[in-house]
């Protein structure tokens, strides 16, 4: 085995970047950097019907988002599987020349007729017929008839596969093009891969790949199959049923650092009670031997809690910059010219302590940039109880001549509460909804101070008028 550890991440460019793939990439990246090795990115793009060039860009962008950067010395590639078809064909022909593979012209119908079953694997009919290549004849690998193929896996231990249960599988199609199992093994060997770290779903293919490695006379890689990721019903994450695309989480306002931290802990932990920690620490602590065999629950609530911690830990200026996407078109519900960066900065630190997703920022600050608040009906009905109109009018009268500071505004509302025999929280509710449109938001008095006297009083007047009997 080479002195330098070489891991590989081999996605197919057929869609958005799955969080399971992101977890696998991070584990490979951690091993490569930890051991001063190489992280080889190989794009497995042989499925011409489904591959799209934009998905390749999506893979590179997604990796960059989770801090796996092509500029890092540990990064190598991307290589493209489709560009090594000549080497893969040569590998297949080498196996044929050495008697380790044979051509087969059996049809599915013929196999069913011979075996009497639709479900049995290939019966080895063409093994000793001595067929040569001809268009339409597949090339099959000759598997051992006896014994076991033992996959020694770092995570799962030694797994035995009876050789008599592994059919003579196809390694090249009738037109000579290599199939995935051969292309995968041939590329791994060509690229000097020493560690294959990937999802558990690939374990069933591993005995075939191991037999190919052995047939090529190559030293076996270290196998490590990571636990499957499941949803709250303990079902494997599915793009048809679950939110699984890394891009979707980023678009919703999850910070890359929070995603990296959470994904690293899906199936592995450093053995202490500390969960929130920077990637640099996680990388140093990571050990393949400590990865759990059991399925890993993708807990969105826990991820969101992680994200809230990371948001609160940002320097305020970094928080302001992180929010930019949601403060501008098309995400912002206000006209572009209505946005005032100075106004946002005045409340940014208050908002930072309250949101768990960056996308939530608009609902906390929209009242500052809209001509009128968007009254949430549930909030209105909850806050505008009998007596609310009187509280609004009294508060308006006190605030009309008040010093316009948060503390002075509080004193004015406390007077309104006392006048009407209410606790401050009860008196605040109608005022908050009148001014911001919601029962929950930023601290009221600081919000009103930033909004300004004229706009605040106008909104109180509008709300009070709405409460008047028709």
Secondary structure as GFF3:
##gff-version 3
##sequence-region A 1 470
A	DSSP	beta_strand	6	9	.	.	.	ID=ss1
A	DSSP	alpha_helix	19	34	.	.	.	ID=ss2
A	DSSP	beta_strand	38	43	.	.	.	ID=ss3
A	DSSP	alpha_helix	53	65	.	.	.	ID=ss4
A	DSSP	beta_strand	75	80	.	.	.	ID=ss5
A	DSSP	three_ten_helix	81	84	.	.	.	ID=ss6
A	DSSP	alpha_helix	85	97	.	.	.	ID=ss7
A	DSSP	beta_strand	101	104	.	.	.	ID=ss8
A	DSSP	alpha_helix	108	115	.	.	.	ID=ss9
A	DSSP	beta_strand	138	141	.	.	.	ID=ss10
A	DSSP	beta_strand	148	153	.	.	.	ID=ss11
A	DSSP	beta_strand	157	162	.	.	.	ID=ss12
A	DSSP	three_ten_helix	163	165	.	.	.	ID=ss13
A	DSSP	beta_strand	170	172	.	.	.	ID=ss14
A	DSSP	alpha_helix	180	190	.	.	.	ID=ss15
A	DSSP	beta_strand	195	199	.	.	.	ID=ss16
A	DSSP	three_ten_helix	200	202	.	.	.	ID=ss17
A	DSSP	alpha_helix	203	215	.	.	.	ID=ss18
A	DSSP	beta_strand	222	226	.	.	.	ID=ss19
A	DSSP	beta_strand	229	230	.	.	.	ID=ss20
A	DSSP	alpha_helix	246	252	.	.	.	ID=ss21
A	DSSP	alpha_helix	256	264	.	.	.	ID=ss22
A	DSSP	alpha_helix	279	285	.	.	.	ID=ss23
A	DSSP	three_ten_helix	288	290	.	.	.	ID=ss24
A	DSSP	beta_strand	296	297	.	.	.	ID=ss25
A	DSSP	alpha_helix	300	313	.	.	.	ID=ss26
A	DSSP	alpha_helix	316	327	.	.	.	ID=ss27
A	DSSP	three_ten_helix	336	338	.	.	.	ID=ss28
A	DSSP	alpha_helix	341	352	.	.	.	ID=ss29
A	DSSP	three_ten_helix	358	360	.	.	.	ID=ss30
A	DSSP	alpha_helix	361	369	.	.	.	ID=ss31
A	DSSP	alpha_helix	377	383	.	.	.	ID=ss32
A	DSSP	alpha_helix	388	400	.	.	.	ID=ss33
A	DSSP	alpha_helix	406	419	.	.	.	ID=ss34
A	DSSP	alpha_helix	424	436	.	.	.	ID=ss35
A	DSSP	alpha_helix	444	451	.	.	.	ID=ss36
A	DSSP	alpha_helix	453	467	.	.	.	ID=ss37
###
